[in-house]
Amino acid sequence: MAKKDHVSVTPATQLLKTAKVVFTEHPYEYLEHGGALHSAAELGWDPFHVVKTLVMQDQDARPLVVLMHGNRKVSTKNLARQIGAKSVEPCTPEVANRHSGYLVGGTSPFGTRRAMPVYIESSILALPKILINGGRRGYLVGIAPHVCVDLLDAKPVQCALED
């Protein structure tokens, strides 16, 4: 179980604990605009196993969450086609913060302020363990990737581009 003496309790860790999900805590030195590549380097993880949480929106400004490998970009064109949207684009940081309840750089897909559909790059589900944001900057949690499907009803998509 996670250590209690470490990082602050967040809506994400509260949700994981309530759901009895076993997770590990991985704090690191946060770097503004460092992203998943920075956290992977800080923690000694392959960025392919560090999953970024991206808040995006469709053509009607309806928000959605995309979970993507840390060293890949999202093909918004492929994503839109697979989810039946005309277009998908990233939200501005202010809009993303409002939808998720988290600050950009500390966005977790767990415990968001607003319920949003979640899409996960299908190849993430083949990994034995992933690191994903735990709800604050400089704080990742290690979980089994299927937890995203079980708790968030994340739908697998194929929209990764090489970073």
Secondary structure, 3 states (H helix, E strand, C coil): CCCCCCCCCCHHHHHHHHCCCCCEEEECCCCCCCHHHHHHHHHCCCHHHEEEEEEEEECCCCEEEEEEECCEEECHHHHHHHHCCCCEEECCHHHHHHHHCCCCCCCCCCCCCCCCCEEEEHHHHHCCCEEEEEEECCEEEEECCHHHHHHHCCEEECCEEEC
